[in-house]
Amino acid sequence: MPAGPYVVGGQPRLGGELAGEQTHRQRRTSQAASPLSSQTSIIPGASLVDAFTAGQRFAAAHVPALEQAALTDFIEDGHFARHVRRMRALYAERGAALVRAARQELDGVLSVTPAHAGLHVVGWLPEDIDGREAASRAAAYGVDVQPLSAHAQEPVERPGLLLGHAATPEPRVITAVHRLAASLTASARVTRSRRSAHFEREA
């Protein structure tokens, strides 16, 4: 499977520059809560430690005690764990529905890779289809997908799309895949037309 230096939220997964100091940003996901809960830690350069400490003290000066106590009870009584188990099962069902529909509707235009966890799956496009153009055309068909290249710092080895499924009920997943198939077929047709016109000019 093609790999690339992907980023989270538009930022490098680890590393950055702030006020001339090397500052590290690392995203960690709790094993118990994944993919519903995550933490982000920042490791500032030596000259920035005092500024970060002062900012943290200001931000945490008025922690909502009542909400914290309620959250503690919610977790200790097992409600959070039950919620996580229920949502994991739901997300897995929707992801499986997406993969099944993609294999039926998108054969030849998008190769969808099953995921064992998470809220998205990756669909690999043919080499001659631009991911950003494919995402834009899908939007015109009412389907919101993201080009894989938007999550990479360097060019990806193969174009692809990031397909989200967590918030979409199964019937809507199937409808969205049908629309996506129509949009990708149109993209492939446009690409072939451009290639043909290019060869005719060259001739």
N, C-alpha and C positions, 0 to 999 in steps of 0.2 A: 504494500500500500504506500503511495507517495506520502512523504512526510515533509513538514516545513516548520520553521521557527514561529509557531503561532503565538498570538497575543490574546490577552483577556481584557475586554472593555476598552480596546483601542490602545492599550499600553503594553510595553514589553513584559513578558512573564516574570523576568527577573533582571533588574538593573535599570539605571536611569541617571540623569545628571541634574543636580539642583544646586544653584548658587556656587557652581564650580566644584562641588563636592560629589564624590561618587555615592549615590544613594540606592539601596537595594529595596525592591518591592517584590514580595513573594506572596502568592495566593495559595492558601492551604484549605483543603476541604475536609471537614470532620467525617471520619469513616462511618460513624453512627448515623449521621444526618444526611450524608451525600445522596442525591445532589441538591438537597433542599437548603442546606446551610453551609456557609463558608466563612473563613476569616482571611483577612489580609494584614500582613505585618510589614512594617517599614523599618529598615535598618539604616539610620542616617549616618552620614560622615561625622567624624569626630567634632568638627567645628559647629555642627548643627544639633548636637545632642541637647544643649541647654534650651534652644528654641523649640525643639520638639517636645521636651519635657514640660516647658511652660504652657505650650499649646494644649497638651494632654490634660494638665491640671485644670486649665480653664474650661475645656470641653466636658470634663468629668466632675466639675464642681457641684453640679446639681443633678445627680443621678436619681431618677424617679423611684423612690424606695417602694411605693405601693406596687408599681408595675413589676419591679424586680422580684418582689415577694410572690406575686401572682404567677409569674413565669416559673419561679422555683417550684411552687406547688404543682404547676402544670407538668413539669418535667418529672418530678419525684413521684407523682401519682401514676406515671406511665402513659399519660395522654399523648405526649409528644412522640414516644416510641410507637404507639398504635397509629398515630397519624402518619408517621414516616412509612411504616409497613403498608398501610392502605394506599398511600400515594405512589410508593414504589411499584406496587402491583398494577395500579391504574396506568402509570406511565409506561410500564412494560407492555401492557395490552395495546396501548395506542401506538407504541413504537413497532410492535409486531404487525399491527394492522397496516401501518405505513409501508413496511417492508413488503408485505404480501401484495398490497395494491401496486406498489412500484414495480415489482417483478411482473405483474400482469399487464400494466399499462405503459411502462417506461422502457421495456426491453429494446435495446439498441440505441436509445437516446440518453439514458441515465442509469448507471450501475450503482445501486444503493447498497451500502455496507451495513449489515445489522450491528447494533451496539448492545452490549450486555448491561449497560447502565447509562444514565444521563437523560437529557431532555432533547437531544438532537441526534440525527444520523447524517452521514456524509453521502452525497451522491456524486459519483465521478462522471464527468462529461466526456464526450469524444474529444480527441486532441485538438480538433479544428474549431471547436465551439468556445467562444469567449464567455467566461463565467459571469462577468459583470453585465454583458449584453443579455445573456440568458436570464439573469435575475430581473433585469429591467423589463424584458418582454413578459416574464411570468407575472410581474406586478400589473401589467396591462390586462392580464387575464384574471386578475383578482387573487393572485397567490403571492404571499410574502415569503420569499426565500432570500438567503444571503450568499453572495459569491464567496467561496473559500478563500480567495486571494485577499479579501478584506480583513482576514484574521491572520495574515502572515506578514512578517517583516521583509522577507525576500520572496522572489518569484517562486510560485509552487511548481512542482514538476508536471502536474496535470491539472487542468481546470476542473472545478467542482462546485457544488452547491451545498450549503448547510441547511438542512430541513428540520424545523422544529415541530414537535408533535405533542408536547406535554399538555398544552392548554386547549387542544382540539379534540372534540369527541370523535369517535370512530366514523360515524356517517359523514362528518365534514372532512375527515382525513381522506376518505375515498373520493369525495367530490373534488377536493383540492388536487389530488393526484391526477384525476381525469383532466382538469384544467391545465395542470402543469405539463402533462403529455402533449396537449394541443399546442401550448406555447413553445415547447422544445422542438416539436415537429416543425413549427413555423420558423424557429431560429435556424434549424438545420437547412431548411429550404432556402432561407436568405443567404446562408453561408455558401451553399452550393451555387446559387445564382451569382454571387460575387466572384467566386473562384472561376466560374465559367466565363464571366465577362473579362476577368483578368487574363485568362489564357487566350481569349479572342483578340485582345489588344496586343498581347505579346506576339501572336501569329501575324 
